[in-house]
């Protein structure tokens, strides 16, 4: 066989010539290229932080994307004892996890609103959390809890004086050593027990005074916790019974004398998603902890932390949806099927534009809450936080599940494999709906708040009224919602229906008052019409899907989804 024949034979056997596959979306600035996020940050007084957000977004779109893949590939490993048999209760993480944590904490993810309390601070911090989620959602868990612990720990001024400087420090130390040897610390939370779940009043963990009882005093805790996320945090907010009532404690991993606090990890959970983050079952065997606030006021104390972690569930799910829509639009713009570009196919345009609308509506109300958090001295804004956070937590976290599945379907089979971020988004989506109070808990909590605090309902409807007259469909649905609240018959049974109605009206109002008119009009028509469907890709035929898609496509002037070889 001569060389010509050999070349022809090799050519005929080459079955792996890759074509019609888009370039990966990587090596970009995740903030600068996101026109939607930038617009909403500016709308709610966060423009002063844009240089900081741009720097943060640069790292997210470059080195931290790879770190996210590595941290999810190499799961945390539990080491109960050292090689000499001493109990160490250590969880080892891949270096990429520590890289993600260090970047976020040094940038102010866990501290910005507490150390720089100015208009737009919560908005800027929410944008950071949004961007970080797109690198790795799992490491967002300890970041969220550390950030959210501040209001709860402030209930005990002497402990706050000792701990808050370390909690709000822009210094990350992931080593397994006592908190008092560190410049910066992270905080976790342990409330859930096997027999109770969301019903924390069924908890059986007991706390007894080591010496004297009272706020700030040291207690000894004995019991178990079914879920303790991020067990390598330096201390945890824990609910335990003092008598018949629940109290809240700050429990460190190390005692003040340098000995290990007997908070024993039993095992790590093998979870569907959230894989870079360790979640553990733990036992307290006489672990020492300080009482935060008064005995018997534990739920009232820890609810300040829970409220902010619930809010961060909104941020996380909004980020998942934005990333899912972005990946789907990017991928389909680099693929050709049936003779034309995939995202130019009419039915695909319908789906992609619908995904983009849903993602922007989620981001809009999420940053609206951040704007309210920046104005909590205003009673109306404070009341809006107490009512609307539950609505957003319920609706956005549920929609993210269907949304991520639809986006993965747009990408196709390659989206289902772990090398593509779409599969991680799908695995991650349910966690925000389950943690920090499931859907039913959000509904029942909202009903209680609205009944006990009428000003919260007034603040919510005042927010809706600001959009009255801007679209007839909105006005019709607002009138219907008022009728739903006027009818108290079986209101608990109808709570999910009411919650969905509240969520859609709130998203519509936010877009109509603060957003792009074209996006607002499209969303209202898509979600408030009697022909609306919860399936994505059912937009009215005359909506300008191309401009909606173009708005959501990352603005990468030097890059194209089409791979050239």
Secondary structure, 3 states (H helix, E strand, C coil): CCHHHHHHHHHHCCCCCCCCCCCCCCCCCCCCCCHHHHHHHHHCCCHHHHHHHHHHHHHHHCHHHHHHHHHHHCCCEEEEECCCCCEEEEEECCHHHHHHHHHHHHHCCCCHHHHCCCCCHHHHHHHHHHHHHHHCCCCHHHHHHHHHHHHHHCCCHHHHHHHHHHHCCCCCCCCCCCHHHCCCCCEEEECCCCCCCCCHHHCCCEEEECCCCCCCCEEEEEEEEEEEECCCCCEEEEEEEECCEEEEEEEECECCCCCECCEEEEEECCCCCCCCCCEEEEEEEEEEEEEECCCCCHHHHHHHHHHHHHHHHHHHHHHHHHHHHHHHHHHHHCCEECCEEHHHCHHHHHHHHHHHHHHHHHHHHHHHHHHHHCCCCCHHHHHHHHHHHHHHHHHHHHHHHHHHHHHHHHHCHHHHCCCCHHHHHHHHHHHHHHCCCCHHHHHHHHHHHHHHCHHHHHHHHHHHHCCCCCCHHHHHHHHHHHHHHHCCCCCCCCHHHHHHHHHHHHHHHHHHHHCCHHHHHHHHHHHHCCCCCCCCCCCCCCCCHHHHHHHHCCCCCCCCCCCCC
